[in-house]
Amino acid sequence: MSTPFYVSPQQAMADRAEYARKGIARGRSVVVLQYNDGVVFVAENPSRALHKVSEIYDRIAFAAVGKYNEFENLRIGGVRYADLRGYTYDRGDVTARGLANVYAQTLGTIFSSAGEKPYEVELIVAEVGAGPEDDQIYRLPHDGSIVDEHGSVAVGGNADQISNYLGQRHRDGMTLSEALKLAVESLARDTNGAERTLTAEQLEVAVLDRTRPQQRKFKRLLGRQLSRLLEEGAGASSSDSAEPEEGDAS
């Protein structure tokens, strides 16, 4: 009788984590940034049918990278949770923190189960508040842990490089066009440091805008509006570079 092959629990978990990380890294990145009037989501996604960024509830949105069918199932589950909780209790009881906890439990259970493969997804759940200090952004890796993020966050692809780039350049009080320009610049950087050109047709952009009079704060930026914002950001960059530095001759 042969001896069963033994794998330590630590090695099994490490193998599952590596499997999930490789699947996530194959996807194009998504970045989320705070700006003065809310939160902007920017994804490199030429598809107009398979969204990486979606609305969950009044002030809450969801972004994901990885396998589309897996994170779409999670998105649908989040919408059902939010609708049921808002109907049963109050719309104000639906929060990004509560939704992140639900997703964390689901992802953690799947990751630790030996009977099925881990989900190859990484999620971002964001909620816009009455002011910038009230905004909430949570990142959920494949293992179900929750990371409370501030200012900016990137997932998928070369997320580490993009996060470093954003961390050095993002600041409080940015306008929407400035934040959008920074997000596109970060996505356009290859792993070797070279820069690409990303057009409006290659991007999926949405915002949680706290200034909207509607109860629902989510809005997609499409077509001419997105192109105009990209041009505004590029124009602001050009004018800044053209300003003489202190001490230069005018």
C-alpha positions in Angstrom: 0.0 0.0 0.0 1.5 3.3 -1.1 1.8 6.3 1.3 -0.5 9.2 0.5 1.3 12.3 -0.8 1.5 14.9 1.9 1.5 18.7 1.4 1.7 20.9 4.5 -1.1 23.4 5.0 1.4 26.3 4.7 2.6 25.0 1.3 -0.9 24.4 0.1 -2.0 28.0 0.9 1.1 29.4 -0.6 0.5 27.5 -3.8 -3.2 28.7 -3.9 -2.1 32.3 -3.4 0.5 32.1 -6.1 -2.1 30.6 -8.5 -4.5 33.5 -7.8 -1.8 36.2 -8.0 -0.7 35.0 -11.4 -4.3 35.0 -12.8 -4.9 38.5 -11.4 -1.6 39.9 -12.8 -2.6 38.9 -16.4 -5.4 41.4 -16.3 -5.2 45.1 -17.2 -5.0 47.4 -14.1 -7.7 49.5 -12.5 -6.9 52.6 -10.5 -9.1 54.5 -8.0 -8.3 58.0 -6.8 -9.9 60.6 -4.5 -10.4 64.1 -5.9 -12.0 67.2 -4.4 -15.6 66.2 -5.3 -15.5 62.5 -5.0 -13.8 59.3 -6.2 -12.8 58.5 -9.8 -12.4 55.0 -11.2 -10.2 54.5 -14.3 -9.7 51.1 -16.0 -7.9 50.2 -19.2 -10.8 48.4 -20.9 -11.6 48.8 -24.6 -14.8 46.7 -24.1 -18.1 48.7 -23.8 -20.1 45.6 -22.7 -17.9 43.9 -20.1 -17.5 46.5 -17.3 -14.8 46.5 -14.7 -16.4 49.3 -12.8 -20.0 49.3 -11.7 -22.5 50.9 -9.4 -23.6 48.9 -6.3 -25.8 51.3 -4.4 -26.5 55.0 -3.9 -23.0 56.1 -2.9 -21.1 52.9 -3.4 -19.2 51.6 -6.5 -17.2 48.4 -7.2 -14.1 47.8 -9.4 -12.4 44.5 -10.1 -9.7 42.8 -12.1 -9.2 39.2 -12.9 -11.7 36.6 -14.3 -14.8 38.4 -15.5 -17.3 35.6 -14.7 -15.9 35.4 -11.1 -16.0 39.1 -10.2 -19.4 39.5 -12.1 -20.9 36.9 -9.7 -19.5 38.9 -6.8 -20.9 42.1 -8.1 -24.4 40.7 -8.5 -24.2 39.3 -5.0 -23.2 42.7 -3.7 -26.1 44.4 -5.4 -28.5 41.9 -3.9 -27.1 42.3 -0.4 -27.3 46.1 -0.7 -30.9 46.1 -2.0 -32.1 43.7 0.7 -30.4 45.6 3.5 -31.6 48.9 2.2 -35.2 47.6 1.9 -35.2 45.8 5.2 -33.6 48.6 7.3 -32.7 51.9 5.8 -30.8 53.1 2.7 -28.3 54.8 5.0 -27.5 51.4 6.5 -25.9 50.2 3.3 -22.2 51.0 3.6 -18.9 50.2 1.8 -17.6 48.7 5.1 -20.5 46.3 5.4 -20.2 45.3 1.7 -16.5 44.8 2.0 -17.0 42.5 5.0 -19.5 40.4 3.0 -17.0 40.1 0.1 -14.2 39.3 2.5 -16.2 36.4 4.0 -17.0 35.0 0.5 -13.4 35.3 -0.8 -11.9 33.9 2.4 -14.2 30.9 2.4 -13.4 30.1 -1.2 -9.7 30.6 -0.7 -9.5 28.3 2.3 -11.6 25.6 0.7 -9.7 22.6 -0.6 -12.5 21.5 -2.8 -12.4 24.4 -5.3 -9.9 26.7 -6.8 -9.4 30.2 -5.4 -11.0 33.1 -7.2 -8.6 34.9 -9.5 -10.0 38.4 -8.6 -9.0 41.5 -6.7 -11.7 44.0 -5.8 -12.1 47.6 -4.8 -15.2 48.9 -2.9 -15.5 52.7 -2.5 -18.1 54.9 -0.9 -18.3 58.7 -1.3 -19.1 60.7 1.8 -20.3 64.2 2.5 -16.7 65.4 2.4 -13.3 64.0 1.3 -12.5 63.0 4.9 -15.6 60.8 4.8 -14.7 58.9 1.7 -14.0 55.1 2.1 -11.9 52.9 -0.2 -11.3 49.2 0.5 -9.1 46.8 -1.4 -9.9 43.1 -1.2 -7.2 40.7 -2.5 -8.0 37.1 -3.5 -7.6 35.7 0.1 -10.4 37.8 1.5 -8.3 40.2 3.6 -9.4 43.8 3.7 -7.1 46.8 3.2 -8.3 50.3 4.1 -6.8 52.6 1.4 -6.5 56.4 1.3 -6.0 58.7 -1.6 -5.2 56.2 -4.4 -5.1 52.5 -5.0 -4.3 50.2 -8.0 -5.1 46.6 -8.6 -4.2 44.1 -11.3 -1.4 44.0 -13.9 1.7 45.9 -12.6 -0.2 47.3 -9.6 2.9 47.7 -7.4 4.6 50.0 -10.0 1.4 52.0 -10.6 0.8 52.3 -6.8 4.3 53.7 -6.3 3.7 56.2 -9.2 0.4 57.3 -7.7 1.7 57.6 -4.2 4.4 60.0 -5.2 2.1 62.3 -7.3 -1.4 62.1 -5.8 -2.4 65.0 -3.6 -5.5 66.1 -1.7 -7.8 68.6 -3.4 -7.1 67.5 -7.0 -9.7 68.4 -9.6 -11.4 65.7 -11.7 -9.3 66.5 -14.8 -6.1 66.4 -12.7 -6.9 63.1 -11.1 -8.0 61.6 -14.4 -4.8 62.7 -16.1 -2.7 61.2 -13.2 -4.6 57.9 -13.5 -4.1 57.7 -17.2 -0.4 58.5 -16.9 0.0 55.7 -14.3 -1.9 53.1 -16.5 0.2 54.1 -19.5 3.5 53.1 -18.0 4.9 49.7 -19.0 6.7 47.5 -16.6 10.0 48.6 -18.2 9.3 52.3 -17.6 8.2 53.2 -21.2 5.0 55.1 -21.7 2.1 54.3 -24.0 -0.7 56.5 -25.2 -4.1 55.6 -24.0 -7.1 57.2 -25.7 -10.7 57.7 -24.5 -11.8 54.6 -26.5 -9.4 52.4 -24.5 -10.6 53.6 -21.1 -13.5 52.9 -18.8 -14.1 55.8 -16.5 -16.7 56.4 -13.8 -17.1 58.7 -10.8 -18.8 58.8 -7.4 -19.6 62.6 -7.5 -20.7 64.0 -4.1 -22.0 67.2 -5.8 -24.7 65.4 -7.8 -28.2 66.4 -6.6 -29.5 62.8 -7.1 -29.4 60.2 -4.4 -27.4 58.0 -6.7 -23.9 59.5 -7.0 -22.5 57.1 -9.6 -21.9 58.3 -13.2 -20.0 57.0 -16.2 -17.9 59.4 -18.2 -18.2 58.7 -21.9 -17.6 60.1 -25.3 -17.2 63.9 -25.6 -17.2 64.5 -21.8 -14.4 62.0 -21.3 -12.4 63.4 -24.2 -12.9 67.0 -22.9 -11.6 66.1 -19.4 -8.6 64.3 -20.9 -7.8 67.4 -23.0 -8.2 69.7 -19.9 -5.8 67.6 -18.0 -3.3 67.6 -20.8 -3.7 71.4 -21.2 -3.2 72.0 -17.5 0.0 70.0 -17.6 1.3 71.9 -20.6 0.6 75.3 -19.0 2.3 74.2 -15.7 5.4 73.2 -17.6 5.4 76.5 -19.5 5.3 78.7 -16.3 8.7 80.2 -15.5 10.3 79.0 -12.3 11.0 81.5 -9.5 14.1 83.5 -10.4 13.8 82.9 -14.2 13.6 85.9 -16.4 10.1 86.8 -17.5 
